[in-house]
Amino acid sequence: MLVKEMLNKIMVKEMTIKELADQFDVSTRTIQLKIKKLGYEWDKVFIVMLEKNQNL
């Protein structure tokens, strides 16, 4: 699964950060940091991601 596909599934609530972390055997914090490094930011409730950089 491509990164953009994973992010889209998270945004539409088809996948959670916890499920993604379990799939790759890392912590949820690690997944959140990786997503942030890609140029995405979380809103206040940690559900919707605001896209800062469209070049994935």
C-alpha positions in Angstrom: 0.0 0.0 0.0 1.3 3.4 -0.9 1.8 6.2 1.6 -0.8 8.4 0.1 -3.3 5.5 0.1 -2.6 4.9 3.8 -3.1 8.6 4.6 -6.3 8.7 2.7 -7.6 5.7 4.6 -6.7 7.4 7.9 -8.5 10.6 6.8 -11.7 8.7 5.8 -11.5 6.6 9.0 -11.0 3.3 7.2 -7.7 2.8 9.1 -6.5 4.1 12.5 -3.0 5.1 13.4 -3.0 2.2 15.9 -3.7 -0.3 13.2 -1.0 1.2 11.0 1.5 1.1 13.9 0.6 -2.5 14.7 1.1 -3.4 11.0 4.7 -2.1 11.0 5.4 -3.0 14.6 6.2 0.5 15.8 4.5 2.9 18.2 1.7 5.3 17.3 4.0 8.2 18.1 6.5 6.9 15.5 3.7 6.9 12.9 2.6 10.4 13.8 6.2 11.7 13.5 6.7 10.1 10.1 3.4 11.6 8.9 4.5 15.0 10.2 7.9 14.7 8.4 5.9 14.1 5.2 4.4 17.6 5.6 1.1 16.8 7.1 -0.3 18.2 10.4 -3.0 17.0 12.7 -5.9 19.2 13.8 -7.0 19.5 17.5 -8.9 16.2 17.6 -6.2 14.1 15.8 -8.7 12.9 13.2 -8.4 15.1 10.1 -5.0 15.9 8.5 -4.3 19.2 6.8 -2.1 18.8 3.8 0.8 21.3 3.7 2.8 19.7 0.9 1.2 18.1 -2.1 4.4 16.5 -3.4 4.2 12.9 -2.2 
